[in-house]
Each structure stands twice: as C-alpha cells, then as structure tokens.
Amino acid sequence: MHTRRTVLASLSALLAAPAWAAKPVGPAMEVWKDPNCGCCKDWVKHLEQAGFAVRVYDTGNEAKRAELGMPQTLGSCHTGQVGGYVIEGHVPAEDIKRLLRDKPKALGLSVPGMPIGSPGMDGAIYKGRKDPFDVLLVAANGSRTVFQSYR
C-alpha cells in the first residue's frame, strides 16, 4: 500500500509540473530549397536548433523568391518566409530573431550567395574557414542596408 501511495504521489507531482518545463516551439518558418542541397539542410538544422519550427518544401526556390519579391541579385540557394518577412540565403538565426523582435518596415533579410562560414556553410569540409559576409535588410523597393556584419 505504501508503494502505491508513492506512485500516486509521483504521478500527481508529474501532472502538476509547470507548462514551462516543456521546450517551447518557436516561430513557424517555411523554407523552399533544392531537395539535393546539403548546405540548405544544414541551415534548416541551424534554425531548428535555434527554436524555429521549420516546414521545408523541396521544390527549388527561384519561383518562390520571385513571387515573394526578393531581387534576383540578392539570391541564394534557399528562400524562407517567417512573420511576414522573406529570408534569403544563409541568414543566422539570431538575426532572424532580431528582425522578428524589432519589426522594421522591410521585405526581409538576405545573405546573397553562399559565403563560407555562414550557417549551413560551416561544415567540417570547410576546415574552419570563415569568409566575411553581411546580412542585408531589404526594403520593398529592393534597396538595402547592412543589418549585421560578420568579419
């Protein structure tokens, strides 16, 4: 009988545990990419590790980039959408979180090309190499300013 009371007490304590004990689900993000792109998969892992809930479409991203209004000159290998913003390329998760927190009037963020050392382009194959790159804040008219620099 004593054992049964102990089990019931333990179950009651477990059920009464605060809701914050569970890992929170972060912002929902959609990503369009090539199904065979390894760096895109690594970037998605980077986002998930930072708390984003990511839904991936392995359909390529060029049509989606154009549909969302991101200039082709700022293109990369994947395009995302989160919180009403477009995310193009290997943008670090912390910069996306800052964008969502600060809510500037903008189309979104872009890291044009595929700079080595950026999230998703930082695997062992690159042997620790880190090229400088900028995260650009892109306005609806296509103009851009530096949102964050990595040197």
C-alpha positions as a Markdown table, in Angstrom:
| # | Residue | x | y | z |
|---|---|---|---|---|
| 1 | Met | 0.0 | 0.0 | 0.0 |
| 2 | His | 2.9 | 2.4 | 0.8 |
| 3 | Thr | 4.3 | 1.8 | -2.6 |
| 4 | Arg | 1.0 | 2.5 | -4.3 |
| 5 | Arg | 0.8 | 5.9 | -2.4 |
| 6 | Thr | 4.3 | 6.7 | -3.5 |
| 7 | Val | 3.5 | 6.0 | -7.2 |
| 8 | Leu | 0.3 | 8.0 | -7.0 |
| 9 | Ala | 2.1 | 10.9 | -5.3 |
| 10 | Ser | 4.8 | 10.9 | -8.0 |
| 11 | Leu | 2.2 | 10.8 | -10.8 |
| 12 | Ser | 0.3 | 13.7 | -9.2 |
| 13 | Ala | 3.5 | 15.7 | -9.0 |
| 14 | Leu | 4.3 | 15.0 | -12.6 |
| 15 | Leu | 0.9 | 16.1 | -13.8 |
| 16 | Ala | 1.1 | 19.3 | -11.8 |
| 17 | Ala | 4.5 | 20.2 | -13.3 |
| 18 | Pro | 4.5 | 23.7 | -14.8 |
| 19 | Ala | 3.9 | 24.1 | -18.5 |
| 20 | Trp | 7.2 | 26.0 | -19.0 |
| 21 | Ala | 9.0 | 22.7 | -18.4 |
| 22 | Ala | 8.3 | 21.7 | -22.0 |
| 23 | Lys | 10.5 | 23.1 | -24.8 |
| 24 | Pro | 8.7 | 26.0 | -26.4 |
| 25 | Val | 8.0 | 25.9 | -30.1 |
| 26 | Gly | 9.5 | 29.0 | -31.8 |
| 27 | Pro | 8.3 | 31.0 | -34.8 |
| 28 | Ala | 6.9 | 28.9 | -37.7 |
| 29 | Met | 9.0 | 29.3 | -40.8 |
| 30 | Glu | 8.6 | 27.9 | -44.3 |
| 31 | Val | 11.7 | 27.2 | -46.5 |
| 32 | Trp | 11.9 | 26.5 | -50.2 |
| 33 | Lys | 15.1 | 24.7 | -51.4 |
| 34 | Asp | 16.5 | 22.2 | -53.8 |
| 35 | Pro | 16.0 | 18.6 | -52.5 |
| 36 | Asn | 19.6 | 17.7 | -53.0 |
| 37 | Cys | 21.3 | 20.7 | -51.4 |
| 38 | Gly | 23.3 | 19.7 | -48.3 |
| 39 | Cys | 24.0 | 23.3 | -47.1 |
| 40 | Cys | 20.3 | 24.1 | -47.2 |
| 41 | Lys | 19.6 | 21.0 | -45.0 |
| 42 | Asp | 22.4 | 22.2 | -42.6 |
| 43 | Trp | 20.8 | 25.7 | -42.5 |
| 44 | Val | 17.4 | 24.3 | -41.6 |
| 45 | Lys | 19.1 | 22.3 | -38.8 |
| 46 | His | 20.7 | 25.6 | -37.6 |
| 47 | Leu | 17.2 | 27.2 | -37.5 |
| 48 | Glu | 15.6 | 24.2 | -35.7 |
| 49 | Gln | 18.4 | 24.2 | -33.1 |
| 50 | Ala | 17.6 | 27.9 | -32.5 |
| 51 | Gly | 14.0 | 27.0 | -31.8 |
| 52 | Phe | 12.3 | 27.7 | -35.2 |
| 53 | Ala | 9.6 | 25.3 | -36.3 |
| 54 | Val | 10.5 | 24.8 | -40.0 |
| 55 | Arg | 8.4 | 23.4 | -42.8 |
| 56 | Val | 10.5 | 22.5 | -45.9 |
| 57 | Tyr | 9.4 | 22.4 | -49.5 |
| 58 | Asp | 11.9 | 20.6 | -51.7 |
| 59 | Thr | 10.7 | 22.3 | -54.8 |
| 60 | Gly | 13.5 | 24.7 | -55.5 |
| 61 | Asn | 13.4 | 28.4 | -54.6 |
| 62 | Glu | 13.7 | 30.6 | -57.6 |
| 63 | Ala | 10.0 | 30.8 | -58.4 |
| 64 | Lys | 9.2 | 31.4 | -54.7 |
| 65 | Arg | 11.9 | 34.1 | -54.4 |
| 66 | Ala | 10.4 | 35.9 | -57.4 |
| 67 | Glu | 6.8 | 35.5 | -56.0 |
| 68 | Leu | 7.9 | 37.0 | -52.6 |
| 69 | Gly | 9.6 | 39.9 | -54.3 |
| 70 | Met | 13.2 | 39.3 | -53.3 |
| 71 | Pro | 15.5 | 40.7 | -56.0 |
| 72 | Gln | 17.4 | 38.0 | -58.0 |
| 73 | Thr | 20.6 | 39.9 | -57.4 |
| 74 | Leu | 20.3 | 39.1 | -53.7 |
| 75 | Gly | 19.5 | 35.4 | -54.3 |
| 76 | Ser | 20.9 | 32.3 | -52.7 |
| 77 | Cys | 20.1 | 28.6 | -52.6 |
| 78 | His | 17.1 | 28.7 | -50.4 |
| 79 | Thr | 14.3 | 31.1 | -49.6 |
| 80 | Gly | 12.3 | 31.3 | -46.4 |
| 81 | Gln | 9.3 | 33.1 | -45.0 |
| 82 | Val | 8.6 | 33.9 | -41.4 |
| 83 | Gly | 6.5 | 36.5 | -39.6 |
| 84 | Gly | 5.6 | 38.2 | -42.9 |
| 85 | Tyr | 9.3 | 38.6 | -43.9 |
| 86 | Val | 11.3 | 37.0 | -46.6 |
| 87 | Ile | 14.6 | 35.3 | -45.6 |
| 88 | Glu | 17.1 | 34.7 | -48.4 |
| 89 | Gly | 20.2 | 32.6 | -48.0 |
| 90 | His | 22.3 | 31.7 | -45.1 |
| 91 | Val | 21.0 | 34.2 | -42.6 |
| 92 | Pro | 22.0 | 33.4 | -39.0 |
| 93 | Ala | 19.0 | 32.5 | -36.7 |
| 94 | Glu | 19.9 | 35.3 | -34.2 |
| 95 | Asp | 19.5 | 37.9 | -37.0 |
| 96 | Ile | 16.1 | 36.5 | -37.9 |
| 97 | Lys | 15.1 | 36.6 | -34.2 |
| 98 | Arg | 16.2 | 40.2 | -34.1 |
| 99 | Leu | 14.2 | 41.0 | -37.2 |
| 100 | Leu | 11.1 | 39.5 | -35.7 |
| 101 | Arg | 11.7 | 41.3 | -32.4 |
| 102 | Asp | 12.4 | 44.7 | -33.8 |
| 103 | Lys | 9.8 | 44.5 | -36.7 |
| 104 | Pro | 11.4 | 47.0 | -39.1 |
| 105 | Lys | 9.5 | 48.0 | -42.2 |
| 106 | Ala | 11.2 | 45.8 | -44.7 |
| 107 | Leu | 10.8 | 43.0 | -47.2 |
| 108 | Gly | 13.2 | 40.8 | -45.2 |
| 109 | Leu | 16.8 | 39.8 | -44.9 |
| 110 | Ser | 19.3 | 38.4 | -47.4 |
| 111 | Val | 22.8 | 36.9 | -47.4 |
| 112 | Pro | 23.5 | 36.8 | -51.1 |
| 113 | Gly | 25.4 | 33.9 | -52.5 |
| 114 | Met | 26.8 | 31.2 | -50.2 |
| 115 | Pro | 29.6 | 32.7 | -48.0 |
| 116 | Ile | 31.7 | 30.1 | -46.3 |
| 117 | Gly | 31.4 | 30.2 | -42.6 |
| 118 | Ser | 27.8 | 31.3 | -42.6 |
| 119 | Pro | 25.2 | 28.9 | -41.0 |
| 120 | Gly | 24.9 | 25.9 | -43.3 |
| 121 | Met | 28.2 | 26.7 | -45.0 |
| 122 | Asp | 30.2 | 25.9 | -41.9 |
| 123 | Gly | 30.7 | 22.2 | -42.0 |
| 124 | Ala | 33.8 | 20.2 | -41.5 |
| 125 | Ile | 34.5 | 20.3 | -45.2 |
| 126 | Tyr | 35.4 | 24.0 | -44.9 |
| 127 | Lys | 38.1 | 23.3 | -42.2 |
| 128 | Gly | 37.0 | 26.2 | -40.0 |
| 129 | Arg | 37.3 | 28.8 | -42.8 |
| 130 | Lys | 35.1 | 31.9 | -42.3 |
| 131 | Asp | 34.7 | 34.4 | -45.0 |
| 132 | Pro | 33.3 | 37.9 | -44.1 |
| 133 | Phe | 29.7 | 38.5 | -45.1 |
| 134 | Asp | 26.9 | 40.9 | -44.5 |
| 135 | Val | 23.2 | 40.3 | -43.7 |
| 136 | Leu | 21.3 | 42.8 | -45.7 |
| 137 | Leu | 18.0 | 44.4 | -44.6 |
| 138 | Val | 16.0 | 44.6 | -47.9 |
| 139 | Ala | 13.2 | 47.2 | -48.4 |
| 140 | Ala | 10.1 | 46.5 | -50.5 |
| 141 | Asn | 11.6 | 48.6 | -53.3 |
| 142 | Gly | 14.8 | 46.5 | -53.3 |
| 143 | Ser | 17.1 | 48.9 | -51.6 |
| 144 | Arg | 19.2 | 47.5 | -48.9 |
| 145 | Thr | 21.3 | 48.4 | -45.9 |
| 146 | Val | 23.6 | 46.3 | -43.7 |
| 147 | Phe | 21.6 | 44.7 | -40.9 |
| 148 | Gln | 24.6 | 42.8 | -39.4 |
| 149 | Ser | 28.2 | 42.3 | -40.5 |
| 150 | Tyr | 30.3 | 39.2 | -39.8 |
| 151 | Arg | 34.1 | 39.8 | -40.1 |
